[in-house]
Amino acid sequence: MSQESRTTEGDLRNTGMSLKHERTWDYELDRIVEEATERGAEKVGLQFPEGLKRRAPHVADDLRDRLPDGTRVLISGQPCYGACDLDTYMMRRTDVFVHFGHSPMKESEKIIYVPLFSNVDVTPIIEESLVDLADPADDPDVGLVTTAQHMNKFDEMRTWLEERGYTVHTRRGDDRLTHEGQVLGCNYASADIDAEQVLYVGGGKFHPLGLAMEHPEKRVVIADPVNNAVTIADTEQFLKQRYASVHKAMDAETWGVVFCTKIGQGRWEVANDIVENNESAYLLTMDEVTPDRLTQFGFDAYVNTGCPRITTDDGPQFDQPMLTPGEYEIAIGEKPLDELSFDTFHGTW
Amino acid sequence: MSQESRTTEGDLRNTGMSLKHERTWDYELDRIVEEATERGAEKVGLQFPEGLKRRAPHVADDLRDRLPDGTRVLISGQPCYGACDLDTYMMRRTDVFVHFGHSPMKESEKIIYVPLFSNVDVTPIIEESLVDLADPADDPDVGLVTTAQHMNKFDEMRTWLEERGYTVHTRRGDDRLTHEGQVLGCNYASADIDAEQVLYVGGGKFHPLGLAMEHPEKRVVIADPVNNAVTIADTEQFLKQRYASVHKAMDAETWGVVFCTKIGQGRWEVANDIVENNESAYLLTMDEVTPDRLTQFGFDAYVNTGCPRITTDDGPQFDQPMLTPGEYEIAIGEKPLDELSFDTFHGTW
């Protein structure tokens, strides 16, 4: 399986969002047509997340009907799993470039971000999650986080919990995060709050797992409004898999150090530090990080300084062990085994 | 199988070049070190064709030994099958960028092209090929073409044939070709010569097949010095496969029209003409054209205006029919079936 089939943030297909609910998304066609017309655009570029690529021709049809005659609509065929996957080639070569489904990673006058908020009702599942949260009489403090596609319901979630006696703690993460309470697959700074329990409202396992790894002292309750399930984030299985990779990599004689060229994923200092201090480590630069691409080089192990989800979600698909920078330090004996932690991107870029 | 596993021009692995012969390649390390030192380079980028990626760490080692302390060597992890696959991201972000194994597609002061000529002896296989060429007493005219990695032996080939009584016809292709007598996977203009037989010296089936398709009136003799085999290019099997795809595509109600963003592969007019004249056709832009990427969109059929090798070599791996622009015209009934021809890139870019 290549990276193209990955499940990552923004892949609505794998959250079941387009499967389990009859729902229409607001593509904000009027806004797009208005801006394109105003700017006299000759080329309008559209980029959809993987799970919505099938809707692309229909959205293109609607736009072609409304745009001035002769306007050319282009659809990006580049993989798109999240906000980092901005098609910069298309952005540079179109007059208006529309990125659907993710929050802005890079601001530009040319880009129109259409968030595609989910209109699934979140209160039923939050109600169900109450059995796993402490009774507000015992511990009223609860952190609240969600993903981009449920941000439109964030105030509703907060109010709902407050009405039931909770003190809701929220926080905006760092500069990379657009909204208060929003988490990214690589950033949980919005959960750095003063509460022992955190309610995560959203689909997927990766976000709450990262949360639980990053905040091991907190209890992370997952309320998934899409699959209608409440669970507690369990890091054990995840940790086992990571330790197995680290152990395997301890025998590595040569290392490929991946520097990812995608917007928001380039950690040059991290990558550079590794090769500067290990003469058996080599810097590899690429956009998509796939098993095929790495295998060609024949290194014994790899360190991925790009998207942590590739390491942790896709790790088992790679033929050689693939570690996060922190895991690499453990593998080469610079850090003790028990310091294994989740790879997150903090701070500004 | 994804595009990453493709066999295309410059993939030395699949020509057997690195397998069947004990051979060293001249990486021209002195030239690289000299230029990097002269320019005070802090970052030196290296890009290898797929078949030589395993040598990358060793070449990097040799360079790190010779370059001034602190120079950072980066290796491109992008797929690289030919001259079109120039890693422009790496080119922009390094002080010296070395592209190994292909002729120049784009000239820039920053790029060092290291051709990696093969030192395999070509005369034994040319001698063997004589049984398939006309006797010079009957027909002395023979065209001579080869690929980039054997260009260093081109004069030797020509002289050898002339000494045996042949009149050797050679031609430089158009602006995209660096050398007289050179063919690319998408360009056979160097075989537009006044002879009924053409001798192709090189590995792989694709080049001579393209040649035979492009010049159906000529007999194309393949002398493969790497696999030590002489054959005659046979287009029948190839044509059957192409006709099957065209037939399947005749039922298509929706079309994805791929515009490839790689240097040298962008045929905007061709792609634009198709969508302008077919309201069920949609423009898709991407760099790597893989089955995974196309399947996401769910079109009934695709037209690839980028590298013809993806259509013809990889075509059967795609879930939907994938046609060349010429085949598309047949599928929609604009051209008769018997006008099926090979997709080549002629003219300037």
Interface residues (C-beta under 8 A of the other chain):
Chain A: S2 E4 S5 G45 E50 K53 R54 A56 P57 A60 R64 R72 V73 L74 I75 S76 G77 Q78 P79 D87 Y89 M90 T254 V258 F259 T261 N272 V275 E279 Y282 L283 L284 T285 M286 D287 E288 V289 T290 D292 R293 L294 Q296 F297 G298 F299
Chain B: S2 E4 S5 G45 E50 K53 R54 A56 P57 A60 R64 R72 V73 L74 I75 S76 G77 Q78 P79 D87 Y89 M90 T254 V258 F259 T261 N272 V275 E279 Y282 L283 L284 T285 M286 D287 E288 V289 T290 D292 R293 L294 Q296 F297 G298 F299
